[in-house]
Amino acid sequence: GQQLNQSPQSMFIQEGEDVSMNCTSSSIFNTWLWYKQDPGEGPVLLIALYKAGELTSNGRLTAQFGITRKDSFLNISASIPSDVGIYFCAGTANAGGTSYGKLTFGQGTILTVHP
Amino acid sequence: SQTIHQWPATLVQPVGSPLSLECTVEGTSNPNLYWYRQAAGRGLQLLFYSVGIGQISSEVPQNLSASRPQDRQFILSSKKLLLSDSGFYLCAWKVRYLPESPGDTQYFGPGTRLTVL
């Protein structure tokens, strides 16, 4: 089955720094999603990407759907303490109803922000 | 707006006891529903998904089962819990495919922390 390689596994940064994380796949994905999970809670959707080359922003967050359809990155600018958490990439290899929307997840990036 | 609920929030059960976790979705109809398990705060493993009432697909062989007795209700069960069933269980939903809404965005519930002793 499909696998997503997410890196880095963890990051320790100072408040105000920019953050970059990425996901790569050996197969083509048609949807890329980025989620953030706080301890003890469910993942919350940050950004959804549906087209190759698409660049989308959500406040201080920016994500791109790689042109090869095999990768995606998430950038966080000017990090703040509340950015702490686990960030997951996820994607589907087949668009629409035929895949039943099953997602493949990366292993997550643990972000720690020092004030 | 749509909301998704899970209960209980936490559960501590002895080995060999039964399990029933419930998930309900409000504000949408005919959703696809999913059960995931997350171990040690990393990586989500898809356990089951459902595209309609009574329709359940299992992704991995295990000690668990799922049922969908109503359109917006998804239940995760076990007859006898194992120690390895401990984890964080997440339910998610997605809009049934619409041509004007491409993509497979899933929305997650708050989760149930299960500890089997």
HADDOCK unambig.tbl for C-alpha pairs under 7 A between the chains (distance, minus, plus):
assign (segid A and resid 31 and name CA) (segid B and resid 103 and name CA) 5.90 0.50 0.50
assign (segid A and resid 31 and name CA) (segid B and resid 104 and name CA) 6.81 0.50 0.50
assign (segid A and resid 41 and name CA) (segid B and resid 110 and name CA) 5.14 0.50 0.50
assign (segid A and resid 41 and name CA) (segid B and resid 111 and name CA) 6.23 0.50 0.50
assign (segid A and resid 42 and name CA) (segid B and resid 90 and name CA) 6.75 0.50 0.50
assign (segid A and resid 42 and name CA) (segid B and resid 108 and name CA) 5.75 0.50 0.50
assign (segid A and resid 42 and name CA) (segid B and resid 109 and name CA) 5.65 0.50 0.50
assign (segid A and resid 42 and name CA) (segid B and resid 110 and name CA) 4.51 0.50 0.50
assign (segid A and resid 42 and name CA) (segid B and resid 111 and name CA) 5.61 0.50 0.50
assign (segid A and resid 43 and name CA) (segid B and resid 108 and name CA) 6.09 0.50 0.50
assign (segid A and resid 44 and name CA) (segid B and resid 108 and name CA) 6.90 0.50 0.50
assign (segid A and resid 50 and name CA) (segid B and resid 103 and name CA) 5.99 0.50 0.50
assign (segid A and resid 95 and name CA) (segid B and resid 103 and name CA) 6.30 0.50 0.50
assign (segid A and resid 96 and name CA) (segid B and resid 97 and name CA) 5.56 0.50 0.50
assign (segid A and resid 96 and name CA) (segid B and resid 102 and name CA) 6.40 0.50 0.50
assign (segid A and resid 96 and name CA) (segid B and resid 103 and name CA) 6.25 0.50 0.50
assign (segid A and resid 96 and name CA) (segid B and resid 104 and name CA) 6.76 0.50 0.50
assign (segid A and resid 97 and name CA) (segid B and resid 97 and name CA) 5.07 0.50 0.50
assign (segid A and resid 101 and name CA) (segid B and resid 104 and name CA) 4.97 0.50 0.50
assign (segid A and resid 105 and name CA) (segid B and resid 43 and name CA) 6.62 0.50 0.50
assign (segid A and resid 105 and name CA) (segid B and resid 44 and name CA) 6.37 0.50 0.50
assign (segid A and resid 106 and name CA) (segid B and resid 43 and name CA) 6.52 0.50 0.50
assign (segid A and resid 107 and name CA) (segid B and resid 42 and name CA) 5.82 0.50 0.50
assign (segid A and resid 107 and name CA) (segid B and resid 43 and name CA) 4.56 0.50 0.50
assign (segid A and resid 108 and name CA) (segid B and resid 42 and name CA) 6.24 0.50 0.50
assign (segid A and resid 108 and name CA) (segid B and resid 43 and name CA) 6.52 0.50 0.50
